[in-house]
Amino acid sequence: MIFSTHPLHPAVMTDLRRLGALVIASEPSPEAIVRESAGASVIVVRAPIPPEIFAREKSLKAAVRHGAGLDMIPVEVATQAGVLVANVPGVNAPTVAEHCIWSSLALLRRYPAVSADLRSNGWATARAHSDHGRELSGRTLGIVGMGNVGNALFRIAHHGFGMKVLAVTSRPDVLPHGAEAVDLNDMLARSNVVVLCCPLNDKTRGMIGAGQLALMQPGAILVNVARGPVVDETALIDALSNGAIGGAALDVFDRQPLPADHPFLSMRNVILTPHMAGITEESMLRMGQGVVEETRRILNGEKPLNFCNPDVWETYQARFAR
């Protein structure tokens, strides 16, 4: 049985049903996932997987991430249980990069305030915001994390908008021509737009706090498509409230779904999206196709192409030795 925490692209679900019985969680809650994943051979991951599942499910072969980030899978627990972990990196990078550009443009042109005033206060009030709108072209973009998303964003920003790109990366030797490697503080001080697209780990958790936000230019905007805990939300709320930075486009949060009383929801210099930067019809199909291919390999006894815990292979083979 193949268990998925969420519905997938229709074509993908059809292909998975050709590989085995497909069960979709009734809801992506920990309780439903624990209860309804019983008997799974493969789990398709779009929500956090409770660790106890890996020890409980004796026939579980793999957890396959529908996407790239592995923070939803307790990889060490899976490895201890002899379960393969695979992902589908890179396929939604153009989608996330487009989201970063779109949200940056919208903030610079004051779209949240324009839209709200046009609906509530009339044409003239809304149009007055245009006097303070700014262009993206020719500005400086700072990118934290030059993986697939960072590189896709660089291509659009540098070659499409003529932006100077500053990059905070652990691999400055492989930066594309035209990107400048800098440290975090230098990037924050020099950038008009800062985009966080790094993984969440011990090094990046809380990376952007009050001290870092204080380094940013007063009109600069922050875009977070990484993970919520990369940013200190309390510090960001303060910076947005007192005008220390110009605005923020946030796709990820400390707590998801975002609570109905969260301060972000009442701020007119913030664009909020519900963790959807990487989701379009096209990207869902591409990610799903990658999941199908990895699931097929695993069920055929092969190693996944994007093998995230290769040290488990001998233990895994021993578990399913005939």
N, C-alpha and C positions, 0 to 999 in steps of 0.2 A: 504494500500500500504506500502511495505517495501522499504526504500530508502537506498542505500549504496553509500558512497563517492568514493569507488573504486570497481573494479572487485574483486571477491573472488575466492577461490578454486572452480573448476567446480562442484564437488560433493556438496559443500556447497550451491552454487547458485541453484542447483537442489532441495535441501531440502528446501531452503527458498521459492522457487516458489510453493511448496506444501502448504505453510502457507499463501500465498497471492501473489498479483502482486509484482514483484520485478523490481525496477528501479535503474539503475546504473548511477551515475553522468557522464556526457560527459567528464568532467575533474574535478580534485579535487580542483578547485579554489573557493574562497568565493562566487564569483558571480554565478557560476554554481550551487553550493550547495544551495544558497538561492533560486534561480529560480526553480530548478528542484526537490526540496524536498517538494513542495506544495502538500498537501493532504496526507502526510506520517503519518502512525500510529507508525512506528518504524524506527529509523535512525541507521544504522550500521556505526560506526565511525572509520575512518582511516585517517581523515584529520580534522583540526580545524573546529568546527561548529559555525557559526556566531550566536551571542546571540539572535538577533531579531527573529530567527526562532521559538524559544520556546513560545513566546507570540503570534505569528501569527498563529501557527498551533493548532487549537482548538481540532483536533482529535489525536494529537501526544501523544502517551502513554509513549514512552521510547526512550532513546538514549543508545545504547548498544555498548560499546567499543570493537573493534576487537583487543584485547590485554589487557594490564593492566593499563598503565598510563592514568590518567584522565585529563592531562593538555590540551587536545584537546576539552574538554567539559566544558562549563561554568556551573559548578555544582550548584552554588548558584542561577543562573538565572533559570536553569531547575527546581530546587526545588520551587522557587517562582511561577513558572508557573504550578506546579503540575505534572511535568514529571519525571518518574522514570529514574534513571541512574544505569546501570549495567556494569560489565566488566568481563573479562576472565583472571584472574591472574594465573601466574605460568606455563602456558602450553608451553611458549616459553623460559623458563628459561634455559634448557639445550642448546638450540640453541644459545642464547646470550653468555652463558659461553664458548661454543666451539669457538665462534668468538673471545672472549677475549684471549683465549689461542693461537689460530691461529695467530692473529695479533701480539701478544707478541713475539712468536717464529720468525715470519717474521722480526720484527724489530731487534731482537737480532742477527739474522743472516744477517742483512743488505740487506734484499731482495730488497727493492726499488732501491738501488744503483746497486746491482748485476744485476738485470733485465735490468735496463736502460743501463748499460755499456756493457752487453753482446750483446744487440741489436745495440748499437751505436759505441762502442769502442773496441770490440773484446774480445776473450776468456781470454787472459792473464790479461787484465785490470779488467774484472769482477771477475776472480778467486782470484785476490789479496785481495779482500774484505774479503775472508774467514779467513785470518790471524787475523782479528779483530772481527770475529763473537763470540758470547757468547751463552752459554747454559742456558736453563730455569731451568733445574733440580737443586734442592738444593738452589735456590735463595729465597729471601724474597718477598712475595706478600702482598701488602696492599690493602684492599677492603673497600671502603666507601659505606655502605648500605648492610646490611645482610638480605635482603629479599629473595625471591625465587631465583633470579639471583645470589646474593652473596653466598648463600648456595650451589647452583649448581657449582659455580666456585670454592668454597672451596674444594668440593669433588674431582674435577678433579685435582686441583693444589696440594693439600696436599697428597692425596692418590695415584695419578698418577705420579706426578713429584717430590714428596718429598719436597715440598716447605713449608717453615715456613709462616704462614698466620697471619697477623695483621689485626684486624677488627675495624673500626670506626662505632659504632652502638648505637642506643638508647635503645637496648635490650640486654645488655651484659649477662643477666641471661639465655638467651636461645641460646647462641653461641654453635656450635658443638664442641665436644671434639677435642682439637688440635688447635683451633683458640684462639688468644690472643686479648683481648679487650684493645685498647689504644686510646689516644686522637689523633686528626688529625695531629698536629705538630709532635708528636712522630712517627706516622706512616710514614709521608712524609720523615722524616730524616732517617729512618731505612730501607725503602723498595727499592728494585731494580725495581719492577714493581708496579705501582699504578693503580688500576681500580676503576673508578667511576660508580656505578650502583645504585645510590640513586634517589629518586623522586625529581622533581623540586618543591621547595616551597620557602617561605620567608627565611628559614634558610639556604637552600643550594644554592640559587641564588648568584653567584659570590664567591662561597666558595673557589675556587682555583684562587688566584690572584698572583700578583708579589711576595708578601711576602711568600706565601705558596710554590711557585715554587722555590724560593731561598733556601728553606729548603731541597729540593730534592738532591740526589746524582748526580754528573755530568753525569754519564752514565745511570741514571734511565730513565724509559720510563713511559709515562702517557697514559692510555687507557680510553676513555670516551664513554660509551654506555648509559649514563644517559640522559641528555638533554644539548644542547649547552650552555645555560646561566649559568650552574653550573661553567663554566670556563670563566675567563676573556680572551677573544681571543687575545687582543692586548698584554697582558702580556705573553701569551703562545707563540705568534709569536716571541717576543723578546727573550724568553728563548731558543727557538729552534734555532734561528738565531745566538746567541752568544755562543752556546754550554753549557749553564747552565744545560740542561738536554739532555739525549741521543736521544730521539725521542718521537713521539706521534702517537697513533692509534685513529683516530677520526671518529665516526659514526654519530655524531650529531653536529649541528652548530647553532650559533646565528641566521643566516639567511639560510633558506632552500627553494629551492635548493641553493647550494653553488654558489655564483657569479663567473663568468668565469675568473675574474681578481683577485681572492682571493689569498693572499700570500701563503696559504697552498699548493696550486696546484703546485708551483715551488720548494717545499722543498723535498729533497731526504731523509730526516730522518723522514718522515711522511707517514703513511698509511691512506688513505681516503676511506671511503665507504659511500654510499648515504642512510643513515638511514635504513640499512638492516641487522643489527646484529641479529635481532630476526626473520628473514624471511628465511625460507627454504620451500620446498614443504611439508615436514612433519609438520612443525610448522604452516603453513598456514591452513592445514587441521585440526589440533587440535584446533587452535583458532576459525576457522569457525564453527566447530562442537559445540564449547561452545556457540557461538553466536546463532546458531540454537536452542539449548536447552533453552537458556534464552528467545529468542523471542517466542518460543512455550509456555513457562510458562506465559509470559506476556499477550499474546493474549488469553490464557485460563483463564485470570483473577487471576493468581497466582502471588505471590511475586517472584522476581528473586532470584536465589540462591546466587549470588554475588551482593547484594543490596548495592549500594554505597551512597545513600541518603535516608535511612529508615525513616527519619522524614517527608518525603513527603507523606507517605502512606495514611493518612486520607484525605489530600487534593486531592490526586489522586483518591481515591474512590469516593469522592464527585463529582469530575468532570465527572465521567463515571457512576454515579448512574442512574439506570433505573427507 
